[in-house]
């Protein structure tokens, strides 16, 4: 049977999602927990990767499980077995060919910035004290909408066939005293959101113009874009799938 698991986690203590030889990723912790509880070797496939220190309010992974189990009681057992910074929100049965990565048609991230030093936000929002113009930042963000080549915002060494993404939403808002950037697309490149935020902050601070931002996109040159902002402000917020893949 193939199952989809909805997961959330605090990324502070982990080197991202992916299994790694010399570091602990979220994937490894979850695979170990599932394998011990079910007494069979379980490999999981996530909807995508997150980098070191990035948080996640909603992500999915799939697993093929031979053992029979009652979903609600197993969910409680699994969460009691996992560390406090990882939680499984729900488990759903899916069709045998359903794929957590390839069937996802939309992903959403948010990036949180505090402009006031706040010890209770350390590790959960980026402290950026410079004054920024939200109107300019949103004018530049509208240039991201639609289908474009976003090589300028991608990590240089990355194994992808193309750099084309379809961005459906990109906007800044003030929420609960924070500056929050929301972005939704069909896919994201490695380091893309953090590079976009870093470049938009340069627009907001008056270091580059909205026209300069447009030129950066057209250039496809990572060296012209801004810095990668720190990972602690970034949250994978939502992943969407077609309802037709679910059985339960």
Steps between C-alpha positions, in 0.01 A plus 500: 500500500622851423434775753547876503619648830454870576795624704608823672830572670724756661810496281743653750672174599505339156712524188192529282266226386731276297697201630871586523814302575640723776197687635150436628208587273129478579457216251742277688328557836158416357621194309662362816181555702276335241737205454519428873127531560399291198793256527575528131741715300313815399630750244310825451478746209435866582316763300829690482809605694551769756841643585675497838304700760188549286167432673193324367136543592381258231684249289410151377688179446390161376590154624415146386407292805438125510375485860135562580423770756213712627576856386388702804670284763816470289510881458503539880771235542716653227478850645592374847805329346618802301695790660308807618605709199340264243127425476285292267167675450312234305539179301299432183479199273574581135503320168798275433645734236460821706830684552568760770740697281371464145127529573536827693373779274546797733733595784492803730769655719507796735796698628476685832695813590504689828626858498514513879751289692294234674667211688180295470526508120864391488515204265148564368528833315782700340593816691539769233511845660536721191200703385337363185229626265231231478341664193822472297550143615148405389544679166811290438329182626228532234772453236544145630145398406457257212731260320864614493854367503622563857861387464611828660346385831624139490802347667774482238578128534163327476384200302187615316385475139380860488451808717141576396239548775142624493453742790134559588545723807783719629419774749605671821266565793525614859372228734510515881786749498704304245581557135389181322571404141260242352584318179320219316618314189482167325865433594799670659872489427761439770554815705245687289275652767787619718671663198176670394443638851859624523466681167161650586645635826757685289211655306326596824818652643553709183822325396350393166191615308196305384639526147833358625307207648339434163843509338630243750223256401575552131876455554468142638818584694513398869788742562273797427232397751513573872620292791332185627323607818545267802298175508326552835242739354387255231201266534365246253134579558282289270515230232197424280400180320210395277221340706488207256817340647343444843303187590387588854 
